[in-house]
Amino acid sequence: MMGNRFAPYGIKEPQKEVPVVKIEKTGKKEVSLKHFITGAIAGAVSRTTTCPLERLKILRQTSVKSYSKLSLDQAMMKIYRNEGIIGFYKGNGVNIFRASPCAALEFLFYEIYKSLLIKPEDVGTFQSKLVCGALTGVTANTITYPLDLVKTILSVQLNPRHYKKGIIGHLKIIYRKEGILGFYKGWVTTMIGIAPYIAIKMATFDVLKTRFCPDKNTPHFDIINLACGAAAGMISMSVTYPLDLVKRRIQLAGINKHARSYDGLFHCLVSMLMYEGPRSFWKGLNPCILKMIPATAILFATNERLKKWLNVE
């Protein structure tokens, strides 16, 4: 090996520049299962925090007479007097059991559909993100739909004896009465409502986050994500609320004594209009909005914080 020929003169031998070859990824965006983990935790935290308002929303949506005409504070006091603190969290077990995997699947499938439909070098348009969100909503909620049905049934139970049957007990009752198809009662209506809801929610947050919180080192990272999540929740729920209400009505048809029986989406819409008037389509909206704003804010902010900790792109 040759020595430094400049050494006698006290000069270091100049280093030859080694050419660097930059390798650019041209494949689809890699989707990590960490998206599933962060989404599951975020879903559990969000739903538990807002469970009292979720239960009140369903009680008012499904026309339980003792709650339908009460104000928000009166309804809360009634729940507390009749059922205690536990009454605010009735159905929360199945709520988490359903919401946690549903949120996990939503965040996972949204990234999967984005990787399939949006080019890696492109941030994507709002319209393309709406498509990804709609596909995500249908996929994730079809998988978890039976749990959403049981959650609705448990939420309107006022008799503790019926509530003690729990998740498995109600699943068995549905199967004995209606078979496998009973687990998907109201599925079409749900998908009609859930596709635009998830589409608007995911796309709105994605666009707002890209605009106001472009990277993980953005100042006030958590506050910005909370604000973007709150805006996404309020916009998406306000637009799609009537379909969510109709979905709950059809799910409970023939199962709960408080609910009317409906033959389908059209029959439910006409019956509500004839017997309850146009305002019935917005019944329970106030507690729903009050619940949805913090719920989506906590959901997205928690998910983004966990992604930052776990270094998930």
Long-range contacts (C-beta under 8 A, 24 or more apart in sequence): 25-120, 26-120, 27-120, 28-115, 28-116, 28-120, 29-111, 29-114, 29-115, 29-120, 29-313, 30-115, 30-313, 31-108, 31-111, 31-112, 31-115, 32-312, 32-313, 33-108, 34-307, 34-310, 34-312, 35-104, 35-107, 35-108, 35-111, 35-307, 35-312, 36-104, 36-105, 36-107, 36-108, 37-104, 37-306, 37-310, 38-107, 38-302, 38-303, 38-306, 38-307, 38-310, 38-312, 39-103, 39-104, 39-105, 39-106, 39-107, 39-108, 39-303, 40-100, 40-101, 40-103, 40-104, 41-100, 41-302, 41-306, 42-103, 42-107, 42-298, 42-299, 42-300, 42-302, 42-303, 42-306, 43-96, 43-99, 43-100, 43-101, 43-102, 43-103, 43-104, 43-299, 44-96, 44-99, 44-100, 44-103, 45-298, 45-299, 45-302, 46-99, 46-103, 46-295, 46-296, 46-298, 46-299, 46-302, 47-92, 47-95, 47-96, 47-99, 47-100, 47-295, 48-89, 48-92, 48-95, 48-96, 49-294, 49-295, 49-298, 50-291, 50-294, 50-295, 50-298, 51-88, 51-89, 51-91, 51-92, 51-95, 52-76, 52-79, 52-88, 52-89, 53-287, 53-288, 53-290, 53-291, 54-91, 54-95, 54-155, 54-291, 54-295, 55-79, 55-87, 55-88, 55-89, 55-90, 55-91, 55-155, 56-284, 56-287, 56-291, 57-284, 57-287, 57-288, 57-291, 58-152, 58-155, 58-156, 58-248, 58-284, 59-155, 59-156, 59-284, 60-283, 60-284, 60-287, 61-244, 61-245, 61-248, 61-249, 61-283, 61-284, 61-288, 62-152, 62-156, 62-248, 62-249, 62-252, 62-256, 62-258, 62-259, 63-258, 63-259, 63-260, 63-276, 63-283, 64-156, 64-158, 64-258, 65-258, 66-158, 68-283, 72-286, 72-287, 72-290, 75-287, 82-158, 90-154, 90-155, 90-157, 90-163, 91-151, 91-154, 91-155, 93-166, 93-167, 94-147, 94-150, 94-151, 94-154, 94-167, 95-151, 97-147, 97-167, 98-144, 98-147, 98-148, 98-150, 98-151, 101-143, 101-144, 102-140, 102-141, 102-143, 102-144, 102-147, 102-148, 103-299, 103-303, 105-136, 105-139, 105-140, 105-143, 105-144, 106-136, 106-137, 106-140, 106-198, 106-202, 107-303, 109-135, 109-136, 109-139, 109-140, 110-136, 110-202, 123-210, 124-206, 126-203, 126-207, 129-202, 129-203, 129-206, 129-207, 130-199, 130-200, 130-203, 131-199, 132-199, 132-202, 132-203, 133-198, 133-199, 133-200, 133-201, 133-202, 133-203, 134-195, 134-196, 134-198, 134-199, 136-198, 136-199, 136-202, 137-191, 137-194, 137-195, 137-197, 137-198, 137-199, 138-191, 138-194, 138-195, 140-198, 141-190, 141-191, 141-194, 141-198, 142-187, 142-191, 145-183, 145-184, 145-187, 145-190, 146-171, 146-174, 146-183, 146-184, 148-190, 148-251, 149-174, 149-183, 149-184, 149-185, 149-186, 149-251, 150-174, 152-248, 152-251, 152-252, 153-251, 153-252, 153-255, 153-256, 156-252, 156-256, 156-258, 156-259, 157-256, 174-255, 185-250, 185-251, 185-253, 186-247, 186-250, 186-251, 186-253, 188-265, 189-243, 189-246, 189-247, 189-250, 189-264, 189-265, 189-268, 190-247, 190-251, 192-243, 192-265, 193-240, 193-243, 193-244, 193-246, 193-247, 196-236, 196-239, 196-240, 196-243, 197-236, 197-237, 197-239, 197-240, 197-243, 197-244, 198-236, 200-232, 200-235, 200-236, 200-239, 200-240, 201-232, 201-233, 201-235, 201-236, 201-296, 202-232, 204-231, 204-232, 204-235, 204-236, 205-229, 205-231, 205-232, 205-296, 205-300, 208-232, 209-300, 209-304, 213-304, 216-307, 216-308, 221-304, 221-305, 221-308, 222-301, 222-304, 222-305, 225-300, 225-301, 225-304, 225-305, 226-297, 226-298, 226-300, 226-301, 227-297, 228-300, 229-296, 229-297, 229-298, 229-299, 229-300, 229-301, 230-293, 230-294, 230-296, 230-297, 232-296, 232-300, 233-292, 233-293, 233-295, 233-296, 233-297, 233-299, 234-289, 234-292, 234-293, 234-296, 236-296, 237-288, 237-289, 237-292, 238-289, 241-281, 241-282, 241-285, 241-288, 242-281, 242-282, 244-288, 245-281, 245-282, 245-283, 245-284, 246-272, 246-281
